């Protein structure tokens, strides 16, 4: 009986490690318009991010809001609904 419980616990542990998925990180930046002076350097910095974290592939999704707050909102909604971003980074607000 003890061996059976041990085997079930081991099988559950192995099954949980197999379910690895990509990490989708969404970012909305001002790459054009008056705010591009901040957005372009941030985009260049993100190119230096690792391609893999903890054995999982990192997918970086960068959208341009053209320095328009309304477009930023619609881009963020797109990251949530269409691109299924796991994380949405608001880097411009972090610098303010």
VEXDREN-2710 file (C-alpha; in Angstrom, 1 decimal):
% VEXDREN-2710
k/r/px/py/pz
1/UNK/0.0/0.0/0.0
2/UNK/2.8/2.4/0.9
3/UNK/4.5/1.6/-2.5
4/UNK/1.3/2.3/-4.3
5/UNK/1.0/5.8/-2.7
6/UNK/4.6/6.5/-3.5
7/UNK/4.1/5.6/-7.1
8/UNK/1.0/7.8/-7.4
9/UNK/2.8/10.7/-5.8
10/UNK/5.8/10.2/-8.2
11/UNK/3.5/10.1/-11.2
12/UNK/1.7/13.3/-10.1
13/UNK/5.1/15.0/-9.7
14/UNK/6.3/13.9/-13.2
15/UNK/3.0/15.0/-14.8
16/UNK/3.2/18.4/-13.2
17/UNK/6.7/19.1/-14.6
18/UNK/5.7/18.1/-18.2
19/UNK/3.1/20.8/-18.4
20/UNK/5.5/23.6/-19.4
21/UNK/4.2/26.5/-21.5
22/UNK/5.6/29.6/-23.1
23/UNK/5.6/32.8/-21.1
24/UNK/4.0/35.6/-23.0
25/UNK/5.0/39.1/-21.9
26/UNK/3.1/42.0/-23.5
27/UNK/4.4/45.5/-23.6
28/UNK/2.8/48.7/-25.0
29/UNK/5.4/51.4/-25.9
30/UNK/5.4/54.7/-27.6
31/UNK/7.6/53.8/-30.6
32/UNK/6.2/56.7/-32.8
33/UNK/4.9/60.1/-31.9
34/UNK/6.2/62.5/-29.3
35/UNK/6.8/59.8/-26.7
36/UNK/9.2/57.8/-29.0
37/UNK/12.2/59.3/-27.2
38/UNK/11.3/57.0/-24.3
39/UNK/9.8/54.0/-26.2
40/UNK/12.6/53.3/-28.6
41/UNK/15.4/53.0/-26.0
42/UNK/13.1/50.7/-24.0
43/UNK/12.5/48.5/-27.0
44/UNK/16.2/48.3/-27.6
45/UNK/16.7/47.3/-24.0
46/UNK/14.1/44.5/-24.2
47/UNK/16.1/42.9/-27.1
48/UNK/18.6/42.1/-24.4
49/UNK/16.1/40.1/-22.3
50/UNK/16.7/36.4/-22.0
51/UNK/15.0/34.1/-24.5
52/UNK/14.3/31.5/-21.9
53/UNK/13.4/31.7/-18.2
54/UNK/13.5/28.6/-15.9
55/UNK/13.4/26.4/-19.0
56/UNK/10.4/28.0/-20.5
57/UNK/10.4/30.1/-23.7
58/UNK/9.9/33.8/-23.3
59/UNK/7.7/35.4/-26.0
60/UNK/7.9/39.2/-26.0
61/UNK/5.0/41.0/-27.6
62/UNK/5.6/44.7/-28.2
63/UNK/2.9/47.0/-29.5
64/UNK/3.2/50.7/-30.5
65/UNK/0.6/53.0/-29.1
66/UNK/1.8/56.0/-31.2
67/UNK/1.9/58.1/-28.1
68/UNK/-2.0/58.0/-28.0
69/UNK/-3.6/57.0/-24.7
70/UNK/-6.7/55.6/-26.4
71/UNK/-4.5/53.4/-28.6
72/UNK/-2.6/52.3/-25.5
73/UNK/-5.9/51.1/-24.0
74/UNK/-7.0/49.2/-27.1
75/UNK/-3.5/47.6/-27.4
76/UNK/-3.7/46.5/-23.8
77/UNK/-7.1/44.9/-24.4
78/UNK/-5.6/43.2/-27.4
79/UNK/-2.8/41.8/-25.3
80/UNK/-5.3/40.3/-22.9
81/UNK/-7.9/39.0/-25.3
82/UNK/-6.1/38.0/-28.5
83/UNK/-2.4/37.5/-27.6
84/UNK/-3.2/35.9/-24.2
85/UNK/-0.3/37.7/-22.4
86/UNK/0.6/36.2/-19.1
87/UNK/2.2/39.4/-18.0
88/UNK/1.7/43.0/-19.2
89/UNK/4.6/45.3/-18.4
90/UNK/3.9/49.0/-18.0
91/UNK/7.5/50.3/-18.3
92/UNK/6.8/53.9/-19.2
93/UNK/4.8/54.4/-15.9
94/UNK/7.6/52.7/-14.0
95/UNK/10.0/55.5/-15.2
96/UNK/7.6/58.4/-14.4
END
